[in-house]
């Protein structure tokens, strides 16, 4: 087993691991104790978290845990560079915060969850998890991904335990709609199956959007079945590195209504442009993520 540590004090802006992986950004991490997404105001914990990644040799498990002054990682491969990428550890949080507006609600959100970072999850699992996210609470979305791993993913042995990897595109493409509905995917089942077929057949891959201008990348992702502009923005922000993306979900629309009504332009594209500019331009997605977690968790109530 490979094992290493990363000094949290060496990270620009520190780290809040629990807020990072339990803030509704990612449904691909899980807790060793099974208590993922039990708390809405998730922050500051020291639980072990795990996910799986695909390598040329097949899926591998990566585990991480934060103590007061270090992040510990374990895997069957040397995973430090992967951990840094997955958890956005090289992002300069103080510089990013400088781009945000100095509104009271923004300052409160950054203060409440300082050290939270934006994840860079693998593209296909991120696509599927956010297709499943429509009209769902975060705990139920995460539960769907657990079920998909359990039913259609490969079993990976690590450190005396077994873990379920996220299914391949081919595995989900081969699943029937009925099997997917049995996992409580409901009307999302055909969307998951058809989008998996597109990737498995080489028709399209979400990572093909990388390198395009932001709005062109968002438009490209809407070619997947069940992907509108909001889901496309989630994939761009939480997987493909487009830190300017601001997914206009219910929480952010409510935030716009209450705090930034001048940004509501009556349609997704124009409202998106206005709120991106207001929340910090190229790093607007970071400000959005802090606001989302803060307000969803009861901030200002």
Secondary structure, DSSP 4 states (H G I P E B T S, - for coil): -EEEEEEGGGSTT---HHHHHSSSS-SS-EETTS-TT--SS--S---EEEEEEEETTEEEEEEEEE-SSEEEEEESS--HHHHHHHTTTTS-HHHHHHTS---HHHHHHHHHTTT-------HHHHHHHHHTTTT--HHHHHHHHHHHHHHHSPEEEETTEEEEPPPPHHHHHHS-HHHHHTTT-GGGHHHHHHHHHHHHTTS--GGGGTTS-HHHHHHHHTTSTT--HHHHHHHHHHTS--TT-----HHHHHHHHHH-GGG--SSHHHHHHHHHHHHTGGGHHHHHHHHHHHHHTTTT-
